[in-house]
Amino acid sequence: MRDVLIGGYAAFFAVVVGVAALVASCAREAKQRADALKVLKYLAPGGLSVGAVGVVLIKLHEHGLL
C-alpha cells in the first residue's frame, strides 16, 4: 500500500513539474511564464533536481539553442 502512495505522489509531482515546464516554455504572456518558473523553483529547490533541469532547458529554448 505504501508503494502505491509513493508512486502516486511521484507521478503527480512529475505531471505538475512537466506542466509547469510546458507553460514556462510555451506560454505567450510573460506573466504566465514567470509564474510557471516560480512553480518550478518552489517544487524543486535542490541543486540538480527536476525543476532545475527544467529551468535550464527552458532558458536554452528561450535563447534558441534547443
N, CA, C and O atoms as a Tinker XYZ file with bonds, in Angstrom:
   264  protein
     1  N      0.814000   -1.190000    0.000000    73     2
     2  CA     0.000000    0.000000    0.000000    64     1     3
     3  C      0.865000    1.265000    0.000000    63     2     4     5
     4  O      0.566000    2.249000   -0.677000    81     3
     5  N      1.941000    1.203000    0.780000    73     3     6
     6  CA     2.819000    2.364000    0.865000    64     5     7
     7  C      3.467000    2.662000   -0.489000    63     6     8     9
     8  O      3.653000    3.823000   -0.854000    81     7
     9  N      3.811000    1.600000   -1.233000    73     7    10
    10  CA     4.428000    1.800000   -2.547000    64     9    11
    11  C      3.478000    2.497000   -3.520000    63    10    12    13
    12  O      3.908000    3.304000   -4.345000    81    11
    13  N      2.208000    2.188000   -3.421000    73    11    14
    14  CA     1.218000    2.820000   -4.288000    64    13    15
    15  C      1.119000    4.315000   -3.972000    63    14    16    17
    16  O      1.029000    5.137000   -4.884000    81    15
    17  N      1.136000    4.661000   -2.703000    73    15    18
    18  CA     1.061000    6.071000   -2.319000    64    17    19
    19  C      2.304000    6.839000   -2.769000    63    18    20    21
    20  O      2.203000    7.958000   -3.272000    81    19
    21  N      3.463000    6.236000   -2.585000    73    19    22
    22  CA     4.708000    6.893000   -3.008000    64    21    23
    23  C      4.743000    7.025000   -4.523000    63    22    24    25
    24  O      5.135000    8.069000   -5.044000    81    23
    25  N      4.341000    5.989000   -5.228000    73    23    26
    26  CA     4.302000    6.046000   -6.689000    64    25    27
    27  C      3.303000    7.071000   -7.193000    63    26    28    29
    28  O      3.571000    7.779000   -8.164000    81    27
    29  N      2.150000    7.152000   -6.536000    73    27    30
    30  CA     1.153000    8.144000   -6.926000    64    29    31
    31  C      1.647000    9.563000   -6.706000    63    30    32    33
    32  O      1.426000   10.443000   -7.538000    81    31
    33  N      2.315000    9.778000   -5.585000    73    31    34
    34  CA     2.867000   11.104000   -5.318000    64    33    35
    35  C      3.953000   11.445000   -6.335000    63    34    36    37
    36  O      4.008000   12.572000   -6.827000    81    35
    37  N      4.813000   10.483000   -6.652000    73    35    38
    38  CA     5.873000   10.733000   -7.633000    64    37    39
    39  C      5.281000   11.043000   -9.008000    63    38    40    41
    40  O      5.770000   11.929000   -9.709000    81    39
    41  N      4.239000   10.322000   -9.390000    73    39    42
    42  CA     3.597000   10.578000  -10.678000    64    41    43
    43  C      2.940000   11.956000  -10.696000    63    42    44    45
    44  O      3.049000   12.684000  -11.683000    81    43
    45  N      2.262000   12.314000   -9.612000    73    43    46
    46  CA     1.638000   13.635000   -9.515000    64    45    47
    47  C      2.689000   14.733000   -9.589000    63    46    48    49
    48  O      2.502000   15.725000  -10.293000    81    47
    49  N      3.788000   14.564000   -8.871000    73    47    50
    50  CA     4.875000   15.531000   -8.871000    64    49    51
    51  C      5.452000   15.684000  -10.282000    63    50    52    53
    52  O      5.708000   16.802000  -10.730000    81    51
    53  N      5.655000   14.566000  -10.979000    73    51    54
    54  CA     6.201000   14.612000  -12.336000    64    53    55
    55  C      5.248000   15.329000  -13.288000    63    54    56    57
    56  O      5.692000   16.083000  -14.154000    81    55
    57  N      3.956000   15.101000  -13.138000    73    55    58
    58  CA     2.973000   15.768000  -14.006000    64    57    59
    59  C      2.956000   17.273000  -13.739000    63    58    60    61
    60  O      2.918000   18.066000  -14.679000    81    59
    61  N      2.983000   17.673000  -12.460000    73    59    62
    62  CA     2.953000   19.098000  -12.130000    64    61    63
    63  C      4.212000   19.789000  -12.659000    63    62    64    65
    64  O      4.130000   20.879000  -13.226000    81    63
    65  N      5.365000   19.164000  -12.477000    73    63    66
    66  CA     6.612000   19.748000  -12.982000    64    65    67
    67  C      6.587000   19.813000  -14.509000    63    66    68    69
    68  O      7.029000   20.803000  -15.091000    81    67
    69  N      6.079000   18.777000  -15.157000    73    67    70
    70  CA     6.001000   18.768000  -16.613000    64    69    71
    71  C      5.079000   19.846000  -17.154000    63    70    72    73
    72  O      5.409000   20.513000  -18.135000    81    71
    73  N      3.935000   20.020000  -16.527000    73    71    74
    74  CA     3.000000   21.064000  -16.969000    64    73    75
    75  C      3.595000   22.446000  -16.741000    63    74    76    77
    76  O      3.459000   23.331000  -17.585000    81    75
    77  N      4.257000   22.632000  -15.597000    73    75    78
    78  CA     4.881000   23.933000  -15.328000    64    77    79
    79  C      5.982000   24.220000  -16.342000    63    78    80    81
    80  O      6.118000   25.354000  -16.802000    81    79
    81  N      6.763000   23.212000  -16.693000    73    79    82
    82  CA     7.814000   23.403000  -17.692000    64    81    83
    83  C      7.212000   23.708000  -19.066000    63    82    84    85
    84  O      7.736000   24.541000  -19.805000    81    83
    85  N      6.124000   23.039000  -19.401000    73    83    86
    86  CA     5.455000   23.291000  -20.684000    64    85    87
    87  C      4.900000   24.708000  -20.739000    63    86    88    89
    88  O      5.061000   25.396000  -21.747000    81    87
    89  N      4.254000   25.150000  -19.675000    73    87    90
    90  CA     3.708000   26.507000  -19.645000    64    89    91
    91  C      4.837000   27.537000  -19.696000    63    90    92    93
    92  O      4.729000   28.560000  -20.372000    81    91
    93  N      5.927000   27.248000  -18.968000    73    91    94
    94  CA     7.042000   28.193000  -18.945000    64    93    95
    95  C      7.708000   28.328000  -20.307000    63    94    96    97
    96  O      8.266000   29.379000  -20.622000    81    95
    97  N      7.654000   27.279000  -21.113000    73    95    98
    98  CA     8.312000   27.357000  -22.418000    64    97    99
    99  C      7.366000   27.746000  -23.547000    63    98   100   101
   100  O      7.821000   28.237000  -24.581000    81    99
   101  N      6.063000   27.542000  -23.377000    73    99   102
   102  CA     5.134000   27.764000  -24.491000    64   101   103
   103  C      4.123000   28.885000  -24.279000    63   102   104   105
   104  O      3.403000   29.237000  -25.214000    81   103
   105  N      4.049000   29.444000  -23.100000    73   103   106
   106  CA     3.049000   30.486000  -22.835000    64   105   107
   107  C      3.388000   31.752000  -23.608000    63   106   108   109
   108  O      4.557000   32.086000  -23.799000    81   107
   109  N      2.364000   32.437000  -24.041000    73   107   110
   110  CA     2.563000   33.663000  -24.821000    64   109   111
   111  C      2.787000   34.881000  -23.936000    63   110   112   113
   112  O      3.484000   35.815000  -24.334000    81   111
   113  N      2.211000   34.881000  -22.752000    73   111   114
   114  CA     2.328000   36.042000  -21.871000    64   113   115
   115  C      3.498000   35.875000  -20.907000    63   114   116   117
   116  O      3.733000   34.790000  -20.375000    81   115
   117  N      4.222000   36.964000  -20.696000    73   115   118
   118  CA     5.400000   36.926000  -19.828000    64   117   119
   119  C      5.020000   36.608000  -18.386000    63   118   120   121
   120  O      5.783000   35.946000  -17.682000    81   119
   121  N      3.859000   37.067000  -17.935000    73   119   122
   122  CA     3.440000   36.795000  -16.559000    64   121   123
   123  C      3.196000   35.310000  -16.345000    63   122   124   125
   124  O      3.549000   34.773000  -15.295000    81   123
   125  N      2.602000   34.643000  -17.317000    73   123   126
   126  CA     2.379000   33.203000  -17.202000    64   125   127
   127  C      3.709000   32.454000  -17.157000    63   126   128   129
   128  O      3.876000   31.529000  -16.362000    81   127
   129  N      4.649000   32.851000  -18.002000    73   127   130
   130  CA     5.963000   32.202000  -17.987000    64   129   131
   131  C      6.660000   32.416000  -16.653000    63   130   132   133
   132  O      7.255000   31.486000  -16.109000    81   131
   133  N      6.593000   33.628000  -16.121000    73   131   134
   134  CA     7.231000   33.923000  -14.840000    64   133   135
   135  C      6.586000   33.112000  -13.712000    63   134   136   137
   136  O      7.283000   32.593000  -12.840000    81   135
   137  N      5.271000   33.006000  -13.732000    73   135   138
   138  CA     4.583000   32.225000  -12.704000    64   137   139
   139  C      4.950000   30.742000  -12.796000    63   138   140   141
   140  O      5.140000   30.083000  -11.773000    81   139
   141  N      5.048000   30.224000  -14.011000    73   139   142
   142  CA     5.421000   28.826000  -14.179000    64   141   143
   143  C      6.858000   28.579000  -13.706000    63   142   144   145
   144  O      7.144000   27.534000  -13.122000    81   143
   145  N      7.746000   29.517000  -13.948000    73   143   146
   146  CA     9.120000   29.372000  -13.449000    64   145   147
   147  C      9.154000   29.414000  -11.930000    63   146   148   149
   148  O      9.951000   28.707000  -11.312000    81   147
   149  N      8.300000   30.233000  -11.316000    73   147   150
   150  CA     8.213000   30.263000   -9.856000    64   149   151
   151  C      7.751000   28.911000   -9.328000    63   150   152   153
   152  O      8.272000   28.423000   -8.325000    81   151
   153  N      6.777000   28.306000   -9.997000    73   151   154
   154  CA     6.294000   26.988000   -9.579000    64   153   155
   155  C      7.421000   25.969000   -9.659000    63   154   156   157
   156  O      7.587000   25.153000   -8.753000    81   155
   157  N      8.189000   26.010000  -10.732000    73   155   158
   158  CA     9.318000   25.088000  -10.854000    64   157   159
   159  C     10.334000   25.302000   -9.745000    63   158   160   161
   160  O     10.871000   24.339000   -9.196000    81   159
   161  N     10.596000   26.539000   -9.420000    73   159   162
   162  CA    11.561000   26.838000   -8.364000    64   161   163
   163  C     11.044000   26.404000   -6.998000    63   162   164   165
   164  O     11.829000   25.959000   -6.160000    81   163
   165  N      9.741000   26.524000   -6.757000    73   163   166
   166  CA     9.170000   26.113000   -5.468000    64   165   167
   167  C      9.146000   24.594000   -5.333000    63   166   168   169
   168  O      9.368000   24.065000   -4.244000    81   167
   169  N      8.878000   23.894000   -6.427000    73   167   170
   170  CA     8.749000   22.448000   -6.348000    64   169   171
   171  C     10.087000   21.742000   -6.176000    63   170   172   173
   172  O     10.152000   20.683000   -5.551000    81   171
   173  N     11.117000   22.297000   -6.707000    73   171   174
   174  CA    12.394000   21.595000   -6.686000    64   173   175
   175  C     13.511000   22.543000   -6.273000    63   174   176   177
   176  O     14.231000   23.061000   -7.127000    81   175
   177  N     13.663000   22.775000   -4.973000    73   175   178
   178  CA    14.707000   23.700000   -4.528000    64   177   179
   179  C     16.109000   23.101000   -4.558000    63   178   180   181
   180  O     17.080000   23.813000   -4.301000    81   179
   181  N     16.238000   21.828000   -4.859000    73   179   182
   182  CA    17.551000   21.176000   -4.870000    64   181   183
   183  C     18.423000   21.641000   -6.020000    63   182   184   185
   184  O     17.961000   22.337000   -6.925000    81   183
   185  N     19.691000   21.250000   -5.977000    73   183   186
   186  CA    20.661000   21.699000   -6.970000    64   185   187
   187  C     20.378000   21.204000   -8.372000    63   186   188   189
   188  O     20.005000   21.999000   -9.234000    81   187
   189  N     20.540000   19.932000   -8.625000    73   187   190
   190  CA    20.304000   19.369000   -9.958000    64   189   191
   191  C     19.046000   18.518000   -9.964000    63   190   192   193
   192  O     19.066000   17.368000  -10.401000    81   191
   193  N     17.973000   19.080000   -9.486000    73   191   194
   194  CA    16.719000   18.364000   -9.425000    64   193   195
   195  C     15.956000   18.526000  -10.737000    63   194   196   197
   196  O     16.430000   19.171000  -11.672000    81   195
   197  N     14.796000   17.943000  -10.786000    73   195   198
   198  CA    13.974000   18.004000  -11.998000    64   197   199
   199  C     13.619000   19.451000  -12.341000    63   198   200   201
   200  O     13.651000   19.836000  -13.510000    81   199
   201  N     13.286000   20.242000  -11.346000    73   199   202
   202  CA    12.930000   21.639000  -11.585000    64   201   203
   203  C     14.082000   22.452000  -12.131000    63   202   204   205
   204  O     13.900000   23.271000  -13.032000    81   203
   205  N     15.278000   22.226000  -11.585000    73   203   206
   206  CA    16.449000   22.965000  -12.056000    64   205   207
   207  C     16.778000   22.594000  -13.497000    63   206   208   209
   208  O     17.106000   23.462000  -14.306000    81   207
   209  N     16.691000   21.314000  -13.814000    73   207   210
   210  CA    16.935000   20.886000  -15.189000    64   209   211
   211  C     15.884000   21.472000  -16.117000    63   210   212   213
   212  O     16.199000   21.884000  -17.234000    81   211
   213  N     14.633000   21.513000  -15.659000    73   211   214
   214  CA    13.572000   22.111000  -16.458000    64   213   215
   215  C     13.818000   23.585000  -16.718000    63   214   216   217
   216  O     13.605000   24.066000  -17.831000    81   215
   217  N     14.267000   24.305000  -15.697000    73   215   218
   218  CA    14.548000   25.731000  -15.856000    64   217   219
   219  C     15.685000   25.943000  -16.847000    63   218   220   221
   220  O     15.621000   26.844000  -17.683000    81   219
   221  N     16.722000   25.121000  -16.759000    73   219   222
   222  CA    17.843000   25.234000  -17.697000    64   221   223
   223  C     17.376000   24.958000  -19.119000    63   222   224   225
   224  O     17.748000   25.680000  -20.044000    81   223
   225  N     16.571000   23.929000  -19.299000    73   223   226
   226  CA    16.063000   23.626000  -20.642000    64   225   227
   227  C     15.180000   24.745000  -21.179000    63   226   228   229
   228  O     15.230000   25.056000  -22.369000    81   227
   229  N     14.388000   25.340000  -20.329000    73   227   230
   230  CA    13.529000   26.449000  -20.749000    64   229   231
   231  C     14.378000   27.637000  -21.176000    63   230   232   233
   232  O     14.111000   28.254000  -22.207000    81   231
   233  N     15.394000   27.959000  -20.392000    73   231   234
   234  CA    16.261000   29.090000  -20.742000    64   233   235
   235  C     16.990000   28.820000  -22.062000    63   234   236   237
   236  O     17.125000   29.725000  -22.886000    81   235
   237  N     17.456000   27.597000  -22.267000    73   235   238
   238  CA    18.107000   27.261000  -23.541000    64   237   239
   239  C     17.122000   27.391000  -24.703000    63   238   240   241
   240  O     17.486000   27.851000  -25.785000    81   239
   241  N     15.870000   26.981000  -24.470000    73   239   242
   242  CA    14.854000   27.091000  -25.513000    64   241   243
   243  C     14.539000   28.554000  -25.823000    63   242   244   245
   244  O     14.345000   28.918000  -26.983000    81   243
   245  N     14.489000   29.391000  -24.785000    73   243   246
   246  CA    14.203000   30.815000  -24.990000    64   245   247
   247  C     15.290000   31.493000  -25.822000    63   246   248   249
   248  O     15.011000   32.417000  -26.585000    81   247
   249  N     16.523000   31.030000  -25.671000    73   247   250
   250  CA    17.630000   31.636000  -26.411000    64   249   251
   251  C     17.862000   30.960000  -27.767000    63   250   252   253
   252  O     18.813000   31.292000  -28.475000    81   251
   253  N     16.991000   30.013000  -28.123000    73   251   254
   254  CA    17.062000   29.392000  -29.431000    64   253   255
   255  C     18.111000   28.311000  -29.572000    63   254   256   257
   256  O     18.489000   27.961000  -30.690000    81   255
   257  N     18.587000   27.774000  -28.463000    73   255   258
   258  CA    19.615000   26.748000  -28.530000    64   257   259
   259  C     19.048000   25.336000  -28.562000    63   258   260   261
   260  O     19.780000   24.381000  -28.821000    81   259
   261  N     17.755000   25.194000  -28.303000    73   259   262
   262  CA    17.098000   23.888000  -28.388000    64   261   263
   263  C     15.993000   23.930000  -29.411000    63   262   264
   264  O     15.316000   22.926000  -29.631000    81   263
